[in-house]
Amino acid sequence: MRAVDILMKKRAGETLTEAEIRFIIDGYVKGEIPDYQISALLMAIFFRGMTAKETAILTETMLDSGDRMDLSGIPGPFVDKHSTGGVGDKISLPLAPMVAACGVKVPMMSGRALGHTGGTLDKLESIPGYRTGLELSEFRKGLIEDGFAMTGQTARVVPADKKLYALRDVTATVESIPLITASILSKKVAEGADGIVFDVKCGSGAFMKTYNDAKALASSLVATGTAMGKRVVAVLTDMSQPLGYKVGNFLEIEETLDCLEGKGPQDVMELTFRLGAWMLVLGGAAETIEEGRARCEEAISSGAALERFYRNVVRQGGNVGQMLKRRGSWRSDFARELKAENDGYIESIDALDIGLAGVYLGVGRNRTEDNVSPTAGFIFEKKRGDLVKKGDRIAIAYGKDEASLDPAMALARKAVSISKEAPQPLSLVIEEITAP
């Protein structure tokens, strides 16, 4: 078998066999097939696409390139949630302990901030002492005793994905839906999930800006996950506005605590309950979405979810006392106010501009090696639909240093649009896609 023949076949739009996909991906991981041939394959896939079966085989091949989480001996079910990224998207933080309190185990392997999208690991590590680099034994113990654990991807998990993503980034093939699907699913299956709820963001602050692109990705994730024998659902959600009132690292830990205490922002609570309900349905802990939501609401109102979160913080080395002591007061010394420039209703606060402003402030990073600030970010006092007068404070921005504030505030001012008429309400959940 020759790599060039496989390239020619995919260039012509033909379907690759399992043997061909495994030959070229395995050869690349072993260093037997060069970057330039894989780059050609990626471009051919970008233009010609892949069938659901091809994408499933690619995902399995990538998965087999490294270690899988060994969850044998732990009673399931195991259900996780994956978000395609956003601004103020702290949903995983209240969601995992809430679902765990309902009897479904959540093995969560998360990532870091890159570009304008926030990172779950960075938020967790803003808790004093919290560790996200867990050994498998620690991960297993957290699942057994707390019902969930939060860790980062190790070098041994899906190494093919790391190598392929690095090439995609420099060959203009990042936006390929089959390649995105294989990248996401290979990591989720590696962590041991039986069921997965995909939160596919749509809007200015999302990777997929349009409804059609977001639906195409959601449909691919569902079709491929189903072909791999997983229980999956994709929920298309709006990411044109930041989620919640706080955007940052420790700031989003604060809002997580608000949610676990049952007093979080309406949009964050709504999405947390919806995704949680689906996780319970996929895990067999609820027969309907309505029953799943009721159980999730009970886990919050009873305090069971908050108690699980505290247990997890302690288990992963965090200091609950210090976290609570810093709540509401741990802020950067470098701050500036964002004020309304005229009277009217806030028509929109563009999520992308706020996310990019957050990168300047120190919330996110442009390169993987960049540091983030735990105390940087935005606290909003007004959101879409609120009536404001000229000079009213819309938000406070906190920066890593004084120099970060000028470019961040320029973007923040650009993000806010004020109109004379109140905007129509937006639906946070746009559509839900299930397996046929």
VEXMAR-399798 format. One record per residue (C-alpha): x, y, z. Coordinates in nm, 4 decimals. Layout:
<nodes>
X|Y|Z
...
</nodes>
This chain:
<nodes>
0.0000|0.0000|0.0000
0.1292|0.3467|-0.0923
0.0382|0.6785|0.0677
0.0301|0.8522|-0.2728
-0.2406|0.6126|-0.3975
-0.4540|0.6933|-0.0924
-0.4066|1.0653|-0.1560
-0.5133|1.0293|-0.5190
-0.8196|0.8285|-0.4159
-0.9387|1.0884|-0.1662
-0.8519|1.3715|-0.4067
-1.0953|1.2105|-0.6515
-1.3663|1.2084|-0.3847
-1.3682|0.8319|-0.3346
-1.4325|0.6587|-0.0021
-1.1272|0.5289|0.1832
-1.1268|0.1828|0.3411
-1.0426|0.1141|0.7048
-0.7111|-0.0412|0.5992
-0.6170|0.2715|0.4013
-0.7066|0.5122|0.6813
-0.5188|0.3061|0.9395
-0.2162|0.2692|0.7134
-0.1701|0.6408|0.6583
-0.2552|0.7644|1.0122
-0.0560|0.4928|1.1902
0.2350|0.5548|0.9560
0.2268|0.9262|1.0310
0.2247|0.8752|1.4090
0.5203|0.6339|1.3772
0.7133|0.8830|1.1632
0.7019|0.6636|0.8533
0.4860|0.9018|0.6471
0.6024|1.2649|0.6137
0.4174|1.5840|0.6987
0.3821|1.6858|0.3351
0.1804|1.3775|0.2447
-0.0474|1.4154|0.5479
-0.0898|1.7835|0.4590
-0.2083|1.6737|0.1145
-0.4514|1.4280|0.2747
-0.5901|1.6968|0.5044
-0.6494|1.9303|0.2112
-0.8186|1.6521|0.0121
-1.0473|1.5793|0.3092
-1.1152|1.9520|0.3464
-1.2465|1.9743|-0.0113
-1.3883|1.6239|-0.0622
-1.5186|1.5474|0.2857
-1.5697|1.2056|0.4438
-1.8663|0.9776|0.4978
-1.9898|0.9108|0.8516
-1.8290|0.5661|0.8337
-1.4952|0.7089|0.7164
-1.5058|0.9698|0.9937
-1.5815|0.6980|1.2508
-1.2849|0.4916|1.1272
-1.0588|0.7976|1.1374
-1.1772|0.8666|1.4930
-1.1131|0.5071|1.6026
-0.7684|0.5110|1.4401
-0.6760|0.8327|1.6206
-0.8138|0.6860|1.9428
-0.5987|0.3746|1.9026
-0.2838|0.5864|1.8653
-0.2567|0.6260|2.2430
-0.3942|0.5355|2.5828
-0.7577|0.5142|2.6865
-0.8857|0.5823|3.0353
-0.9361|0.2453|3.2030
-1.2647|0.2755|3.3913
-1.3216|-0.0983|3.4232
-1.4560|-0.2058|3.7599
-1.6276|0.1289|3.8200
-2.0060|0.1087|3.7934
-2.1388|0.3503|3.5299
-2.3021|0.4961|3.3389
-2.0409|0.7461|3.2197
-2.1692|1.0540|3.0371
-1.9786|1.3689|2.9477
-2.0505|1.6994|2.7811
-1.8379|1.8823|2.5259
-1.8674|2.2484|2.4288
-1.7227|2.3822|2.1053
-1.6070|2.6914|2.2960
-1.7409|3.0303|2.3897
-1.7195|3.3400|2.6081
-1.8282|3.3211|2.9710
-1.9001|2.9515|2.9142
-1.8544|2.8081|3.2619
-2.1292|2.5470|3.2139
-1.9062|2.2430|3.2772
-1.8243|2.3627|3.6281
-2.1755|2.3496|3.7815
-2.2914|2.0802|3.5370
-2.0531|1.7995|3.6373
-2.1293|1.7966|4.0130
-2.5008|1.8445|3.9453
-2.5199|1.5428|3.7144
-2.2991|1.3379|3.9472
-2.5377|1.4138|4.2335
-2.8129|1.2565|4.0202
-2.6245|0.9262|3.9892
-2.4540|0.9593|3.6499
-2.0730|0.9600|3.6549
-1.8952|1.2350|3.4614
-1.5388|1.1628|3.3426
-1.4422|1.5101|3.2233
-1.1233|1.5759|3.0279
-1.1074|1.9473|2.9527
-0.8851|2.1971|2.7769
-0.7281|2.5387|2.8220
-0.8160|2.8771|2.6815
-0.6887|2.9492|2.3326
-0.7776|3.2625|2.1402
-1.1027|3.4197|2.2525
-1.2522|3.0997|2.3992
-1.2166|3.0258|2.7693
-1.0590|2.7130|2.9169
-1.2120|2.4993|3.1914
-0.8684|2.4004|3.3250
-0.7594|2.7640|3.3619
-1.0753|2.8423|3.5560
-1.0295|2.5461|3.7898
-0.6626|2.6282|3.8465
-0.7600|2.9762|3.9678
-0.8838|2.7957|4.2814
-0.5866|2.7995|4.5228
-0.4086|2.4634|4.5071
-0.6415|2.2945|4.2559
-0.4660|2.0320|4.0385
-0.5879|1.9323|3.6922
-0.3066|1.6927|3.6008
-0.4470|1.3753|3.7554
-0.2975|1.0285|3.7458
-0.5390|0.7586|3.6300
-0.5670|0.6233|3.9848
-0.6704|0.9687|4.1101
-0.9177|1.0102|3.8248
-1.0737|0.6706|3.9010
-1.0985|0.7452|4.2736
-1.2725|1.0760|4.2053
-1.5284|0.9021|3.9847
-1.5902|0.6311|4.2453
-1.6224|0.8593|4.5480
-1.7492|1.1909|4.4062
-1.9116|1.0805|4.0796
-1.6941|1.3111|3.8667
-1.3355|1.4202|3.8137
-1.1771|1.7002|3.6098
-0.8470|1.6494|3.4310
-0.6456|1.7632|3.1317
-0.5365|1.5649|2.8286
-0.2060|1.3835|2.8809
0.0635|1.3349|2.6178
-0.0333|0.9683|2.5961
-0.3990|1.0334|2.5104
-0.4734|1.0548|2.1353
-0.1241|1.1640|2.0199
-0.2473|1.1449|1.6593
-0.4819|1.4338|1.7326
-0.1980|1.6547|1.8579
0.0091|1.5858|1.5461
-0.2818|1.6309|1.3051
-0.4083|1.9479|1.4738
-0.0651|2.1092|1.4530
-0.0677|2.0470|1.0764
-0.4279|2.1620|1.0346
-0.3393|2.4878|1.2058
-0.0737|2.5718|0.9439
-0.2403|2.4244|0.6340
-0.5741|2.6135|0.6503
-0.7706|2.2924|0.7151
-0.8944|2.3593|1.0697
-1.2550|2.4162|0.9582
-1.3044|2.0690|0.8064
-1.6089|1.9135|0.9724
-1.4875|1.5492|0.9484
-1.1514|1.6507|1.0978
-1.3169|1.8533|1.3769
-1.5497|1.5612|1.4481
-1.2652|1.3095|1.4717
-1.0616|1.5430|1.6919
-1.3455|1.5996|1.9402
-1.4792|1.2444|1.9505
-1.1420|1.0713|1.9792
-1.0683|1.2581|2.3017
-1.4172|1.2062|2.4454
-1.4197|0.8339|2.3751
-1.0645|0.8046|2.5160
-1.1854|0.9293|2.8532
-1.4354|0.6439|2.8745
-1.7684|0.8161|2.8077
-2.0627|0.5919|2.7123
-2.2775|0.8916|2.6249
-2.1892|1.2453|2.5183
-2.3909|1.5667|2.5013
-2.2417|1.8123|2.2529
-2.3032|2.1820|2.3141
-2.2417|2.3179|1.9637
-2.2148|2.6954|1.9811
-2.3453|2.9194|1.7041
-2.2892|3.2934|1.6639
-2.0183|3.5581|1.6649
-1.8362|3.4172|1.9684
-1.8470|3.0592|1.8395
-1.6129|2.8657|1.6153
-1.9106|2.8023|1.3866
-2.0562|3.1461|1.3143
-2.3627|3.0434|1.1131
-2.6560|2.8146|1.1823
-2.5829|2.6008|0.8761
-2.2210|2.5411|0.9770
-2.3141|2.4688|1.3387
-2.5859|2.2252|1.2337
-2.3506|2.0490|0.9928
-2.0966|1.9962|1.2726
-2.3662|1.8859|1.5177
-2.5071|1.6370|1.2673
-2.1591|1.4988|1.1974
-2.0868|1.4528|1.5680
-2.4163|1.2701|1.6207
-2.3790|1.0493|1.3126
-2.0175|0.9575|1.3880
-2.0723|0.9056|1.7598
-2.3685|0.6811|1.6847
-2.1626|0.4840|1.4327
-1.9096|0.4258|1.7109
-2.1785|0.2837|1.9371
-2.2119|0.5838|2.1665
-2.5330|0.7469|2.2913
-2.5120|1.1057|2.1688
-2.7133|1.4231|2.1290
-2.6119|1.7669|2.0020
-2.7657|2.0881|2.1316
-2.7164|2.3988|1.9175
-2.6912|2.7023|2.1473
-2.6524|3.0746|2.0904
-2.3095|3.2286|2.1446
-2.3700|3.5762|2.0075
-2.3669|3.7181|2.3628
-2.1388|3.6247|2.6558
-2.2927|3.3723|2.8944
-2.3701|3.5024|3.2411
-2.2454|3.8230|3.3993
-1.8827|3.7249|3.4575
-1.6088|3.6477|3.2050
-1.2724|3.5426|3.3450
-1.1064|3.2648|3.5373
-1.1721|3.3091|3.9103
-1.4670|3.5334|3.8202
-1.6324|3.2332|3.6555
-1.5589|3.0190|3.9611
-1.7585|3.2780|4.1573
-2.0479|3.2508|3.9140
-2.0242|2.8710|3.9329
-2.0790|2.8940|4.3085
-2.3785|3.1210|4.2452
-2.5243|2.8555|4.0142
-2.4638|2.5730|4.2592
-2.6396|2.7800|4.5239
-2.9378|2.8192|4.2898
-2.8924|3.1910|4.2250
-2.6919|3.1943|3.9035
-2.7751|3.4033|3.5950
-3.0872|3.2904|3.4102
-2.9063|3.1986|3.0885
-2.6363|2.9948|3.2640
-2.8920|2.8113|3.4801
-3.1144|2.7406|3.1792
-2.8332|2.5879|2.9745
-2.6939|2.3939|3.2716
-3.0344|2.2372|3.3401
-3.0973|2.1574|2.9734
-2.7632|1.9891|2.9132
-2.7864|1.8134|3.2489
-3.1310|1.6774|3.1643
-2.9962|1.5293|2.8418
-2.7020|1.3740|3.0273
-2.9424|1.2007|3.2652
-3.1502|1.0725|2.9733
-2.8416|0.9349|2.7955
-2.7252|0.7803|3.1226
-3.0597|0.6136|3.1872
-3.1221|0.8137|3.5066
-3.4296|0.9829|3.3571
-3.6786|0.8760|3.0925
-3.7635|1.2215|2.9664
-3.6048|1.5646|2.9443
-3.8699|1.6952|3.1848
-3.7857|1.4311|3.4439
-3.4145|1.4951|3.3937
-3.4547|1.8664|3.4492
-3.6607|1.8119|3.7651
-3.3874|1.5878|3.9052
-3.1205|1.8450|3.8183
-3.3179|2.1221|3.9862
-3.3497|1.9070|4.2977
-2.9736|1.8447|4.3028
-2.9221|2.2218|4.3099
-3.1988|2.3134|4.5573
-3.1007|2.0380|4.8020
-2.7372|2.1492|4.8095
-2.6195|1.8059|4.6884
-2.4467|1.9488|4.3782
-2.2637|2.2181|4.5789
-2.1473|1.9579|4.8303
-2.0065|1.7448|4.5459
-1.8235|2.0453|4.4060
-1.6602|2.1174|4.7424
-1.5561|1.7522|4.7736
-1.3973|1.7644|4.4299
-1.2051|2.0826|4.5130
-1.0582|1.9180|4.8228
-0.9838|1.5907|4.6426
-0.7921|1.7697|4.3651
-0.5817|1.9711|4.6091
-0.7858|2.2910|4.6232
-0.8451|2.5015|4.9332
-1.2183|2.5602|4.9806
-1.1607|2.8097|5.2620
-0.9303|3.0248|5.0517
-1.1663|3.0026|4.7561
-1.4580|3.1267|4.9641
-1.2450|3.3952|5.1304
-1.1466|3.5340|4.7897
-1.4996|3.5190|4.6548
-1.6230|3.8669|4.5689
-1.2961|4.0414|4.6478
-1.0111|3.8817|4.4507
-0.9735|4.1346|4.1702
-0.6912|4.2797|3.9690
-0.5743|4.6239|4.0819
-0.5980|4.7422|3.7208
-0.9595|4.8219|3.6418
-1.1689|5.0424|3.4167
-1.5407|5.1040|3.3704
-1.7349|5.0453|3.0489
-2.0150|5.3018|3.0314
-2.3146|5.3527|2.8049
-2.2437|5.6123|2.5380
-2.6101|5.7056|2.4887
-2.9618|5.6326|2.6159
-3.1538|5.3266|2.4988
-3.1723|4.9510|2.5185
-2.8696|4.7277|2.4919
-2.9311|4.5544|2.1611
-2.6250|4.3322|2.1788
-2.2915|4.2753|2.3503
-2.0863|4.0963|2.0871
-1.9322|3.7805|2.2312
-1.6358|3.7743|1.9930
-1.5282|4.1308|2.0762
-1.5593|4.0606|2.4494
-1.3629|3.7383|2.4086
-1.0856|3.9141|2.2175
-1.0833|4.1923|2.4766
-1.0433|3.9221|2.7402
-0.7280|3.7979|2.5677
-0.5746|4.1454|2.6076
-0.6835|4.1529|2.9720
-0.5199|3.8169|3.0409
-0.8243|3.5875|3.0509
-0.7186|3.3880|2.7443
-0.4086|3.3305|2.5380
-0.2889|3.3720|2.1805
-0.0346|3.0891|2.2084
-0.0459|2.7721|2.4144
0.2592|2.8839|2.6151
0.1043|3.2190|2.7191
0.0127|3.2686|3.0846
-0.3347|3.3691|3.1985
-0.4376|3.5879|3.4908
-0.6769|3.4442|3.7508
-0.8074|3.7904|3.8428
-0.8606|3.9379|3.4942
-1.1927|3.9624|3.3157
-1.5266|4.1411|3.2946
-1.8091|4.1805|3.5425
-2.1222|4.2932|3.3578
-2.3956|4.4868|3.5320
-2.6154|4.5188|3.2229
-2.6959|4.2712|2.9484
-2.8888|4.2496|2.6234
-3.2358|4.3999|2.6587
-3.1555|4.6211|2.9590
-3.2501|4.9892|2.9496
-2.9573|5.2250|3.0113
-2.8930|5.5961|3.0284
-2.5820|5.7659|2.8960
-2.3043|5.7237|3.1505
-2.4542|5.4163|3.3183
-2.1978|5.1523|3.4008
-2.2363|4.8440|3.1824
-1.9326|4.6524|3.3045
-1.6026|4.6696|3.4896
-1.2920|4.5357|3.3148
-0.9992|4.3970|3.5132
-0.6633|4.3660|3.3399
-0.3361|4.1851|3.4082
-0.1637|4.5247|3.3965
-0.2385|4.8862|3.3098
-0.1235|4.8481|2.9483
-0.3797|4.5740|2.8833
-0.6770|4.8010|2.9487
-0.6573|5.0392|2.6498
-0.6859|4.7790|2.3701
-0.9370|4.5757|2.5730
-1.1629|4.8732|2.6333
-1.1541|4.9719|2.2650
-1.2937|4.6286|2.1792
-1.5423|4.6339|2.4675
-1.6857|4.9671|2.3535
-1.7137|4.8289|2.0011
-1.8964|4.5228|2.1366
-2.1879|4.7193|2.2841
-2.4739|4.8221|2.0576
-2.7535|5.0423|2.1953
-3.0839|5.1034|2.0161
-3.4009|5.2999|2.0843
-3.6224|4.9908|2.0730
-3.5977|4.6904|2.3015
-3.4595|4.3872|2.1131
-3.6635|4.0729|2.0656
-3.5768|3.7918|2.3072
-3.3234|3.5375|2.1832
-3.3648|3.1636|2.2258
-3.0566|3.0211|2.3959
-3.1286|2.6690|2.2702
-3.1625|2.6850|1.8915
-3.2121|2.3190|1.8006
-3.1472|1.9683|1.9302
-3.0217|1.6853|1.7113
-3.0573|1.3239|1.8191
-2.9608|0.9946|1.6585
-3.2177|0.8650|1.4060
</nodes>
